[in-house]
Amino acid sequence: MKPDGEFQNIIAGSGPGGAVAASMLAAQGQSTAVLEAGLDWAKLPPPVPFSFDEIQKKYRQRGMTVALGTPKVAYAEGCCLGGGSEVNSGLFHRCPEALFAEWHKRYQLKPTPEDIWEHIYAGIEKELSVQCHPDGLPGAARMLRDGAESLGWQGLEVPRWVRYSSDASGATVEVRQTMSKTFLRQAAEAGCQFVTGTSVRRIERAGSHWLLHCHQRDGSFCREKVYRTENLFLACGATQTPFLLRRSGLALGKLSPLHLHPTIKVIAKFPGEINGPEMGVPSYQVKEHAPDYSFGCSISTPQHLALNLLDHPEALRSMEGDGWRRHAIYYAMTTGGKGRVLDPRLGDKPLVTYALDHPELALMNRAARDLMRLLLAAGAEYVVPTVRGAPIVRTEEELAALPEAFPAADMNLMTIHLFSSARMGEDSAAVTDTYGQLRGQENLWVADASLLCGPPSVNPQGSIMAIVKRNLLHHLGQL
Ligand SMILES: Cc1cc2nc3c(=O)[nH]c(=O)nc-3n(C[C@H](O)[C@H](O)[C@H](O)COP(=O)(O)OP(=O)(O)OC[C@H]3O[C@@H](n4cnc5c(N)ncnc54)[C@H](O)[C@@H]3O)c2cc1C
């Protein structure tokens, strides 16, 4: 069969992992292509950032993805050229050093000198313009900081990958440095080809090469396409990479558990205005209890607030008129639980499950209470968790009177951080070696969040990009 395209390197998926790989491979002058299931929104009228229109257009399955369990965990992944980087908040962390050292010991990872990691991270931070907001923290984030300070808890303003400038009126304008504006642009300049709207359905070995069987969308039509490559890099993200491996018969029973950061939201109402159309991403996080749990503040548009208050009509009513400006959404993010990505052999979607055991649920409940306590200490009039049937809490006494644990089935958990489903390591349970090469397969690498050895306890994109960059340096003989 004659393939529709043939390249020395193919990268399936164009999120942060795939983008780093594509830029480094194309820079070598090697023929390189990226196959991406989503569309290139640079060529289309773009949706408003953080809007529901954006969720419909740039998220996998229009944002309707859930890991089954009790409680279930709704999850979100980007599905467009640039992957999650095009829709995310841009909060940058390096992988915590102590945790990374623990992964090395536990999973027998081969060492990479410290100065190389420093060089890798510094290069990524420079390329993405990682920096703090020139105007300081927005109102909702200041509340989080004030509450933490009044309890003596540690927190920090998290830098973001954003370029700032001023418009004619002197107002600050921000442009997120997504993959399509940075690493994918570099890849394109070095000759990389992008095939969008093209989902890799199955891969198979053909002699010394890999064949990729794809579905290519063109309006309402879907065509079958086949691509051929010598070197294949899977960067489809933490649910789709293991799903593709399973569908291709390459990982039967061999995959590592999926991990994620289970997150519960708490909506707080303050006496004064702390929110507004200009608020954007509030970038303060409280790390007092990390790595067990951390707190932060979410995008809090009226639509996001309304969605999170569906179970609380009384609070929903107080959002009317300008009321929403006194509300904001906060989150407590934990690290517990284990999941699986299965191929139900029906249709084209994986079945994702997630289980939190009793101690992990107890920690989630403790995290939610501590967050409510912090927000009351910051002066909130009331706080309400995203738990069906939970009361609105106005005082420390009401907080103390809450049941010790919310019923698991009533907790509305979510996550935007998924990883570890094809974990790296040199131990017998590792799916890939230290550098992402799939065990027992030639010229097949994983290059995305699936590689992480566990939950990083911080926003993961920085860790994903650094690990993929290190792996590509190794692959290119530059380490
Ligand atoms: C709303 C939101 C906010 C976030 N905020 C932050 C933040 O502030 N900071 C941070 O560090 N992280 C954040 N994250 C997480 C971060 O975006 C992800 O961890 C990161 O994007 C994962 O990178 P990846 O390369 O593993 O995969 P992804 O970014 O998921 O990219 C995978 C790409 O592969 C494509 N793909 C999937 N299957 C196939 C297939 N079969 N064939 C072809 N293409 C395929 C997908 O369409 C997608 O574009 C956020 C995520 C979301 C959703």
The ligand as a Gaussian input file, in Angstrom:
#p B3LYP/6-31G(d) Opt

LIG

0 1
 C       -8.244000      24.212000      31.036000
 C       -6.842000      23.750000      31.329000
 C       -6.006000      24.556000      32.103000
 C       -4.702000      24.138000      32.401000
 N       -3.842000      24.990000      33.045000
 C       -2.535000      24.653000      33.190000
 C       -1.587000      25.564000      33.713000
 O       -1.909000      26.714000      34.034000
 N       -0.300000      25.154000      33.847000
 C        0.109000      23.890000      33.505000
 O        1.280000      23.563000      33.697000
 N       -0.769000      23.006000      32.980000
 C       -2.061000      23.360000      32.794000
 N       -2.948000      22.485000      32.214000
 C       -2.462000      21.136000      31.859000
 C       -1.624000      21.148000      30.600000
 O       -2.268000      21.872000      29.572000
 C       -1.388000      19.697000      30.178000
 O       -0.733000      19.022000      31.234000
 C       -0.539000      19.608000      28.915000
 O       -1.147000      20.281000      27.853000
 C       -0.332000      18.141000      28.537000
 O        0.552000      18.127000      27.446000
 P        0.684000      16.847000      26.508000
 O        1.706000      17.171000      25.498000
 O        0.873000      15.659000      27.360000
 O       -0.746000      16.625000      25.819000
 P       -1.924000      17.564000      25.319000
 O       -1.665000      18.983000      25.618000
 O       -3.164000      16.936000      25.849000
 O       -1.869000      17.415000      23.742000
 C       -2.182000      16.216000      23.091000
 C       -2.593000      16.549000      21.679000
 O       -2.681000      15.332000      20.951000
 C       -3.843000      15.355000      20.147000
 N       -4.272000      13.960000      19.950000
 C       -4.852000      13.134000      20.846000
 N       -5.072000      11.931000      20.306000
 C       -4.618000      11.990000      19.038000
 C       -4.574000      11.050000      17.973000
 N       -5.016000       9.793000      18.131000
 N       -4.058000      11.460000      16.780000
 C       -3.588000      12.725000      16.609000
 N       -3.616000      13.661000      17.597000
 C       -4.112000      13.286000      18.796000
 C       -4.843000      16.150000      20.957000
 O       -5.852000      16.681000      20.108000
 C       -3.965000      17.214000      21.587000
 O       -3.890000      18.374000      20.798000
 C       -4.254000      22.864000      31.933000
 C       -5.097000      22.063000      31.160000
 C       -6.380000      22.494000      30.851000
 C       -7.258000      21.615000      30.011000

